[in-house]
Amino acid sequence: MRKIGLTYRSLSGIFFSTKNNRGVQFESSLERDFLYMLEMDQSVVSFLEQPFTLKYRDARNKVRRYTPDFLYHIKCLKSSKSFVIEIKYQEDLEKNFDIYVSKFEAAKAFCEENNYEFKILNEKDIRNDYLLNCKFLHGYKYNKVDPKEPFIELLLVNINQLGVTTPRKLIEFSCQNIDKQMELIYYIWYMISTHKIQCLWSVSITMDSNIWATDCIT
């Protein structure tokens, strides 16, 4: 892994990943945003920045080196998979594709040999409603909350009774006191962030989004 230094054209920094129990380095705001997605995706087991360096030959047959941005691993119920990721802004890809094509082909060949999947992502793939949800809920996910908190137990009982509902309806059903309802909002976002309550993350999550219990069949 190469050392990531300060740059004047892009944002460099460290994203603390609780999932990896360490700081993960990034070289642009787009990479940082992608880290929010990896951190919040329940299927992602772990991820690593600047995972390895490949040697390849460019169009002039000159030996070059290429280090992809990320490697991450996912695990689902019956399968697991690993992805090697390159992140570029669309304008950069279009302007410099002839320069990048050789190293991308080398990365793709390496991934095919090692049972990885190589993907090139741009801002259109990353900056969407899913990212906004990840950023919003990230602030709730790692808060220390007692699993036996009465409000959590209340919400779980009521959402199982209601089936598919919305945060607004669940709160109104659970309590009539305005101050208590404000507290319940916090716990609903926490429960969504930790997947104790389910919803669609691909569209903007609001007080009127459909939500349901994790074990509810919809």
Beta strands, then each sheet from edge to edge (+ up, - down):
strand 1: 13-17
strand 2: 22-26
strand 3: 44-49
strand 4: 54-57
strand 5: 63-66
strand 6: 70-75
strand 7: 80-87
strand 8: 117-121
strand 9: 197-199
strand 10: 211-213
sheet 1: 1+ 2-
sheet 2: 3+ 6- 7+ 8+
sheet 3: 4+ 5-
sheet 4: 9+ 10-
end
